[in-house]
Amino acid sequence: MKQPEIDYWITCMLETFENVSDLNVTVGKSLQVETSGQLTDVPVSPPVQELTPFQAEVFALNLINGDPRLLEDLVKTGSCDLSYWLGNKARFRVNIFKQKNHLTTILRKLETIIPSIDKLGLPPIFRKMGDQKNGLILVTGATGSGKSTTLAALLNEINEKKSLHVVTLEDPVEFVHPHKKATFNQRELGNDFDTFPTGLRAALRQAPKVILVGEMRDRETMEIGLSAAETGHLVLSTLHTVDAGQTINRILGMFEQEEQAQVRARLADTVRYIVCQRLLPRSAGGRVAALEIMGMNLRINDIILNGESEGKTFHDVITASTAFGMQTFDQHILDLYKADIITEETAFSYCSQKSVLSQGMDILKREKGEKTSAIEGLTIDWKEETDTEENGEEPS
């Protein structure tokens, strides 16, 4: 197999289906793509029924292209990350890893068009996020939940409104931002810097106003990120957590017990917003993001400083703060269901608290005149009064 054959396979995988998000090259399977959340086989000519170990290895090594750093990562850690351009057609974030002594390659398609807040349908509060002068904004969620896309839309908002310097530290660079009002310097792990802590330290000497860190992977990166947020920078980053409360706890867990009081105080001073997201299947096909959004107010500040307690949790405060642009997952999922974007089954599959969602569903159904229960024909049985009870006598 030569490079033109590799590119032919990738082109077929891209063009056979719509809404392709990932390309999967695994030994023992045919070429596959993930489209709208489902893995689907891709026909090529000559046909490939099952990839051989040799084919999978040649495919992977062609993408690595003899890069010594990537080969060393693959040998030492069992995987490596890189970016790949398919001419002018597409860009990919690539992960190559070992499994059962074979190589598997996963290519995540990167959008070439920079997303906007309006295009993604993000809530208006995202415009306020772009207006922040300093502090920490975190976008969290599982791998593949669209965190990078949301951050790209936020950076695009800054790019269109503000004349300032933006430095990004990414693994790899996903969205290539053009220079509009802002000046962008986008650095890629491995090619432009060796680790996130060293790249972030260097960024503090590069006169940025906004710093994007691809992921807060460890304590050292978080420590420098907090310092940057405290010294007048707006720091944007991601974490793999499911909601706002877990995000705060994950950050605290990076530090020793005796340091946590100080870290709580630093978080209370620096955190501006925490956005958590999940991708849900649309009823009409495709996927839509459900968002939990937590901003900073006095009650959130108090919980960060002193911890959650009965009746005083992040979830409780977010639920009561919708007037300020905050929302829980269940509130947003209910809105998506009300707009007929998702089905009832999807809503219950992805919600956080089924009892809360069920109450909201019942209210919506009553407003529409729909039944809230499948149970019918229930009546109240009234016990007939006896003559003795009518006469005021005690029954025997």
Number of C-alpha atoms within 10 A of each C-alpha: 10 9 13 9 11 17 16 14 17 18 15 15 23 21 11 13 14 11 16 20 19 24 24 20 23 22 21 12 14 20 25 19 27 19 17 18 17 11 15 17 16 20 16 16 8 6 10 14 14 13 16 15 16 13 16 18 20 16 22 21 16 13 19 21 11 10 10 10 13 19 17 13 14 19 13 10 11 14 19 20 19 20 20 17 13 13 8 7 9 15 20 23 19 22 17 23 20 16 12 7 8 14 24 21 23 20 22 22 20 21 15 15 9 16 19 18 19 11 9 13 10 17 13 11 14 18 14 10 18 19 13 16 13 20 24 23 24 22 27 28 21 15 12 13 19 18 24 21 19 21 23 21 22 21 25 21 20 22 22 12 13 14 14 15 17 22 22 23 24 23 20 20 20 23 20 15 19 13 12 14 15 20 17 20 17 19 17 21 18 16 11 12 16 11 14 25 21 13 20 24 15 12 19 18 8 13 14 19 18 27 27 23 24 23 21 21 15 13 15 16 20 21 16 18 28 21 18 24 24 19 13 15 22 26 27 25 24 23 20 19 19 17 25 24 18 14 22 18 14 14 19 19 12 17 16 10 10 8 11 16 15 12 21 22 15 17 22 19 18 24 23 20 22 23 25 28 23 23 18 23 18 18 15 10 12 14 17 20 22 24 25 25 24 28 21 18 13 9 14 22 19 15 18 25 19 12 16 15 9 6 9 14 17 23 20 13 19 25 17 12 16 14 9 13 15 24 23 28 24 24 21 19 28 23 16 20 19 15 10 13 18 22 19 17 9 15 22 18 11 17 21 17 11 14 11 12 18 18 11 15 19 15 13 17 14 11 9 9 9 11 11 14 8 5 7 7 4 6 6 5 6 6 6 7 8 10 10 11 11 9 8 8 10 8 8 4
